[in-house]
């Protein structure tokens, strides 16, 4: 197995073009596990740990450009106020050592249905910046996941950054697993309120072949909030509305039975998490008035 270690993004893209079968490694928290269990044996590893520009984040015209190599620890410490939903999700990732190594870009590249960052990125309507020697393009997060552990990157592309417009309202994240820490989610849910656009963002994890949004639930809830003037009055949410939202979120999922949980349990958990995160986010929205 060949080991490639570029020190600049330009060189990394050149190597990826020359070795399209090379598997990128950032923190290694996903790739190295698969190597250790002999699940993958690529012809080459492309170590991106030395590419400093991938680990940076900046604000550009009101958007966060989060470098693909930024570890979860920095997301929590530096973006907790700006992107609280993503920071909440980051706090649930493994142990402190894993959060120091693991990256949002690596989580995206693995494209696991259970990726912890995915629900928050979906709820915030993020975009993935894909780079190659041919140029740069942005892929809407809703189009990035193409199958179980498959994504929309071309063979010569690398994830350079994630672009996120901070939602104008509160964000929440909820995850359920077989224990309280260092666990792969049985189901996960991300929520973002976008009062500036009177819109709702959602993200479902571990309950479909790919992470996905609950678009019907989003439109239903946003429409009800508008119809009852709740966006402006910030009045109490009717329990019937939160229950109906939870049901529609569960309807958007297509889970399976596996060693971590049954499909029926996942659907129930999603409905509960959707209701709870909505109440938590709405309480924050009311307090911010």
C-alpha positions as CSV (number, residue, x, y, z in Angstrom):
1,X,0.0,0.0,0.0
2,X,1.4,3.4,-1.1
3,X,1.3,6.2,1.5
4,X,1.0,9.8,0.1
5,X,1.4,12.8,2.3
6,X,1.0,16.2,0.6
7,X,1.6,19.4,2.5
8,X,-0.5,21.7,0.4
9,X,-4.0,21.4,-1.0
10,X,-2.7,22.0,-4.5
11,X,-0.4,19.0,-4.2
12,X,-3.1,16.9,-2.6
13,X,-5.3,17.5,-5.6
14,X,-2.5,16.6,-8.0
15,X,-1.9,13.3,-6.1
16,X,-5.7,12.5,-6.0
17,X,-5.8,13.1,-9.8
18,X,-2.8,10.8,-10.3
19,X,-4.1,8.2,-7.8
20,X,-7.9,8.3,-8.0
21,X,-8.2,5.0,-6.0
22,X,-6.3,6.6,-3.1
23,X,-8.4,6.8,0.0
24,X,-8.2,10.2,1.8
25,X,-7.3,10.1,5.5
26,X,-7.9,13.1,7.7
27,X,-8.3,12.1,11.4
28,X,-8.4,8.4,10.5
29,X,-11.2,7.7,12.9
30,X,-13.3,6.0,10.2
31,X,-10.7,4.8,7.7
32,X,-8.3,3.3,10.2
33,X,-11.1,1.3,11.8
34,X,-12.0,-0.2,8.5
35,X,-8.3,-1.0,7.7
36,X,-7.8,-2.6,11.1
37,X,-10.8,-4.9,10.5
38,X,-9.6,-5.6,7.0
39,X,-12.8,-4.2,5.5
40,X,-10.9,-2.1,3.0
41,X,-7.4,-2.5,1.4
42,X,-6.9,0.5,-0.9
43,X,-3.9,0.7,-3.2
44,X,-2.9,4.0,-1.6
45,X,-3.7,6.2,1.4
46,X,-3.7,10.0,0.9
47,X,-2.9,11.5,4.3
48,X,-4.3,15.1,4.5
49,X,-3.2,15.7,8.0
50,X,-0.3,17.9,6.9
51,X,-2.5,20.2,4.7
52,X,-2.9,23.1,7.1
53,X,-5.3,25.1,4.9
54,X,-7.9,22.3,5.3
55,X,-8.0,22.8,9.1
56,X,-9.1,26.5,9.0
57,X,-12.5,28.1,9.1
58,X,-13.5,31.6,8.0
59,X,-16.5,33.8,7.7
60,X,-17.2,34.8,4.1
61,X,-20.2,37.1,3.3
62,X,-22.1,35.8,6.3
63,X,-21.4,32.1,5.7
64,X,-19.1,29.9,7.6
65,X,-16.5,28.2,5.4
66,X,-15.4,25.2,7.5
67,X,-12.3,23.5,6.3
68,X,-12.8,19.8,5.8
69,X,-9.9,19.0,8.2
70,X,-11.2,21.1,11.1
71,X,-11.5,18.7,14.1
72,X,-14.7,18.4,16.1
73,X,-12.9,19.9,19.1
74,X,-12.5,23.2,17.2
75,X,-16.1,23.2,16.0
76,X,-17.2,22.9,19.7
77,X,-14.8,25.5,21.0
78,X,-14.9,28.1,18.2
79,X,-18.3,27.7,16.5
80,X,-20.6,26.7,19.4
81,X,-22.4,30.0,19.3
82,X,-22.5,30.4,15.5
83,X,-23.4,26.8,14.6
84,X,-24.8,25.3,17.9
85,X,-26.5,22.4,16.1
86,X,-23.3,21.2,14.6
87,X,-21.5,21.8,17.9
88,X,-24.1,19.7,19.7
89,X,-23.6,16.9,17.3
90,X,-19.8,17.2,17.6
91,X,-20.1,16.7,21.4
92,X,-21.6,13.3,20.9
93,X,-18.8,12.0,18.7
94,X,-16.7,9.4,20.6
95,X,-14.3,10.3,23.3
96,X,-12.2,13.5,23.6
97,X,-9.3,11.8,21.8
98,X,-11.6,11.0,18.9
99,X,-13.0,14.5,18.8
100,X,-9.5,15.8,18.7
101,X,-8.7,13.7,15.6
102,X,-12.0,13.3,13.8
103,X,-13.2,15.9,11.3
104,X,-16.5,17.0,9.8
105,X,-15.0,16.6,6.3
106,X,-14.0,13.0,7.1
107,X,-17.4,12.3,8.5
108,X,-18.9,13.5,5.2
109,X,-16.5,11.6,3.1
110,X,-17.4,8.4,4.8
111,X,-21.0,9.1,4.0
112,X,-22.3,6.7,6.7
113,X,-26.0,6.8,7.3
114,X,-25.0,7.1,11.0
115,X,-22.6,10.0,10.6
116,X,-23.2,12.4,13.6
117,X,-22.5,15.6,11.7
118,X,-25.0,14.9,8.9
119,X,-28.3,15.7,10.5
120,X,-27.1,19.2,11.6
121,X,-25.6,19.9,8.2
122,X,-28.8,18.9,6.5
123,X,-30.9,21.1,8.9
124,X,-28.7,24.0,8.1
125,X,-28.9,23.4,4.3
126,X,-25.1,23.2,4.0
127,X,-23.1,22.9,0.8
128,X,-20.0,20.7,0.3
129,X,-17.1,22.3,-1.5
130,X,-15.5,19.7,-3.8
131,X,-12.1,20.5,-5.3
132,X,-10.0,18.9,-8.0
133,X,-7.3,19.9,-10.4
134,X,-10.2,20.7,-12.7
135,X,-11.7,23.3,-10.4
136,X,-14.1,23.8,-7.5
137,X,-17.8,23.1,-7.3
138,X,-20.4,23.2,-4.5
139,X,-22.7,20.3,-3.9
140,X,-25.9,20.8,-1.9
141,X,-25.9,18.6,1.1
142,X,-29.2,17.1,0.0
143,X,-27.5,15.8,-3.2
144,X,-24.2,14.7,-1.6
145,X,-25.2,11.3,-0.2
146,X,-25.9,8.9,-3.0
147,X,-26.1,5.6,-1.1
148,X,-24.9,3.6,1.9
149,X,-21.4,5.0,2.4
150,X,-21.4,6.5,-1.1
151,X,-21.2,10.2,-2.0
152,X,-21.3,12.5,-5.0
153,X,-17.6,13.1,-5.3
154,X,-15.8,12.3,-8.5
155,X,-12.8,10.0,-8.4
156,X,-10.4,12.9,-8.5
157,X,-12.2,15.2,-6.0
158,X,-11.5,15.9,-2.4
159,X,-13.8,17.7,0.1
160,X,-12.1,21.1,0.7
161,X,-14.7,22.7,2.9
162,X,-18.3,22.9,4.1
163,X,-20.3,26.1,3.6
164,X,-22.9,26.8,6.1
165,X,-25.2,29.8,6.5
166,X,-25.9,30.1,10.2
167,X,-29.6,29.6,10.7
168,X,-31.4,32.7,11.9
169,X,-33.0,30.8,14.8
170,X,-32.2,28.2,17.4
171,X,-30.8,24.8,16.5
172,X,-31.0,21.4,18.2
173,X,-29.6,17.9,17.9
174,X,-30.7,14.7,19.5
175,X,-29.2,11.2,19.3
176,X,-30.1,7.9,20.8
177,X,-27.8,4.9,21.2
178,X,-27.3,1.8,23.2
179,X,-25.3,3.7,25.8
180,X,-24.5,7.3,26.8
181,X,-21.1,7.8,25.3
182,X,-18.8,6.6,22.4
183,X,-21.7,5.0,20.6
184,X,-22.9,4.8,17.0
185,X,-26.4,6.3,16.9
186,X,-29.5,4.1,16.6
187,X,-31.2,7.2,15.4
188,X,-30.4,10.9,15.3
189,X,-32.2,14.1,14.4
190,X,-31.2,17.7,13.7
191,X,-33.5,20.7,13.7
192,X,-33.0,24.3,12.8
193,X,-35.4,27.2,12.9
194,X,-35.1,29.7,10.1
195,X,-37.4,32.5,11.1
196,X,-35.9,35.0,8.7
197,X,-37.4,32.8,5.9
198,X,-40.2,31.3,8.0
199,X,-38.7,27.9,7.3
200,X,-37.7,24.7,9.1
201,X,-34.6,22.6,8.5
202,X,-34.4,19.0,9.5
203,X,-31.9,16.1,9.3
204,X,-32.5,12.4,9.9
205,X,-29.6,10.0,10.7
206,X,-29.4,6.2,11.1
207,X,-32.9,5.7,9.8
208,X,-32.5,5.4,6.0
209,X,-29.9,4.3,3.5
210,X,-28.6,7.8,3.5
211,X,-29.0,10.8,5.8
212,X,-32.0,12.8,4.6
213,X,-34.3,15.7,5.4
214,X,-38.0,15.3,6.4
215,X,-39.1,17.8,3.7
216,X,-42.9,17.2,4.1
217,X,-42.6,17.7,7.9
218,X,-40.6,20.9,7.3
219,X,-43.2,22.4,5.0
220,X,-46.1,21.3,7.3
221,X,-44.6,22.9,10.4
222,X,-43.4,26.1,8.7
223,X,-46.9,26.5,7.1
224,X,-48.7,26.0,10.5
225,X,-46.4,28.5,12.2
226,X,-47.1,31.0,9.5
227,X,-50.8,30.4,9.4
228,X,-51.1,30.9,13.2
229,X,-48.8,33.9,13.3
230,X,-46.4,32.0,15.7
231,X,-43.3,33.1,13.9
232,X,-44.1,36.7,15.0
233,X,-46.0,36.2,18.2
234,X,-43.7,33.5,19.5
235,X,-46.6,32.0,21.3
236,X,-46.8,28.6,22.8
237,X,-46.8,25.6,20.4
238,X,-50.0,23.5,20.5
239,X,-49.1,20.0,21.6
240,X,-51.1,18.7,18.7
241,X,-48.7,20.5,16.4
242,X,-45.6,19.1,17.9
243,X,-47.2,15.6,17.8
244,X,-48.1,16.0,14.1
245,X,-44.6,17.2,13.3
246,X,-43.1,14.1,15.0
247,X,-45.4,11.8,13.1
248,X,-44.4,13.4,9.8
249,X,-40.7,13.2,10.6
250,X,-41.1,9.5,11.3
251,X,-42.9,9.1,8.0
252,X,-39.9,10.5,6.2
253,X,-37.6,7.7,7.4
254,X,-37.1,4.2,6.0
255,X,-35.1,2.3,8.7
256,X,-34.1,-1.3,8.9
257,X,-33.7,-3.8,11.7
258,X,-30.1,-4.3,12.6
259,X,-27.9,-5.2,15.6
260,X,-28.4,-1.7,17.1
261,X,-32.2,-1.5,16.9
262,X,-35.3,-2.4,15.1
263,X,-37.0,-0.3,12.4
264,X,-40.1,0.1,14.6
265,X,-37.9,1.4,17.5
266,X,-36.1,3.9,15.2
267,X,-39.4,5.3,13.9
268,X,-40.7,5.7,17.5
269,X,-37.4,7.3,18.6
270,X,-37.4,9.8,15.6
271,X,-40.9,10.9,16.4
272,X,-40.0,11.5,20.1
273,X,-36.7,13.3,19.2
274,X,-38.5,15.5,16.6
275,X,-41.1,16.6,19.2
276,X,-38.5,17.2,21.9
277,X,-36.0,19.1,19.7
278,X,-38.9,21.3,18.4
279,X,-40.0,22.2,21.9
280,X,-36.4,22.9,23.0
281,X,-35.7,25.1,20.0
282,X,-39.0,26.9,20.3
283,X,-38.3,27.6,24.0
284,X,-35.0,29.1,23.0
285,X,-36.8,31.1,20.3
286,X,-39.3,32.5,22.8
287,X,-36.5,33.4,25.2
288,X,-34.6,35.3,22.5
289,X,-37.6,37.7,21.9
